[in-house]
Amino acid sequence: MMDQLNAESPLKGVQRMKVFGEHEDKVIQQLENCVRAEDGAEGVLCADGHFGYSQPVGGVVAYREHVSPAGVGYDIGCGNKAV
């Protein structure tokens, strides 16, 4: 599990990711998959993040033309700050 701030992914083609706290490998992999979708994309995973539907809940991915806050989540309580 990654527990470093400013963690650089060891996978080729994956751009910068910031990971706060410790997470299961599948959560880190899910964020890496999202960041791989576009060159130059960056991702952040907050300390309370967990596995989600399309990207980790508690994560945000920034692409060239938009920011995807889908990781705010569908849980009860998640998303209160996004509205």
N, C-alpha and C positions, 0 to 999 in steps of 0.2 A: 504494500500500500504506500502511496505517496503521502508525505506529510510535510512537504516543503513549500514555502512561499516562493513564488516566481519559478515554479518547477518547469523545466524545459522537458518536453516530451522526447523520449529516446526514439520515437518513430519518425522515419524520414517523411517529409512532406507535411508534417504537422507544425503549425506555427506556434506562437507563444501562448502559453496557458498559465494562469495564476490559480493555484489551489491552496485554499486555506483549510487547515485541519487534516484529519485522517479520513480516508474513504476506502470502500471496497474497490478492488481492481475493476469490477464491472462498471462502476460509476465513472472512474477515470477514463475507461475505454469508451464509454458513451459520450463523454465530452470530447475526447479525441476524434471520434467519428464525426461529430458536428463540426469541429474546427477544420477537418479535412475537406469539407464540402466546398471550400473556396480558398484559393491562395490569398494570404494576407489576413485571414480570419483570426480572431483572438477569442479566447474563452476564459471565463472566471467561474470558479466553483467555490461557494461560500462554505464555511465550517459546518453548517447544518444541512448541507446538500445530501441528497440520496437519489437512488435510481428512479428515473421517470419514464414517461411514454416515449418521447422523441429525443429529449435531452435531459440531463440531470435536473431534478427539482432543486432549486437553490443555485442554479447556474445561469449565466448569460453568455450569449455568443454575439460578437460584433463582426459583421460582414462589411464589405466595401460600401454598400448602399443602404444598409439598415442594421438595426440591432434587434436580435431575437430574444425577447424576454419569456419565451414559452416555458422556460425552466422555473418560472415563478410557481407553477404547479396548479394542480387541480384538487389538492388536498383541502380539507376544511381549514380555513385560516390562511392558507398560502394565497398570495395574491392581494391581500388587503392593501399593501403599500403600492401595488401596481395600478390600482384604480384611480 
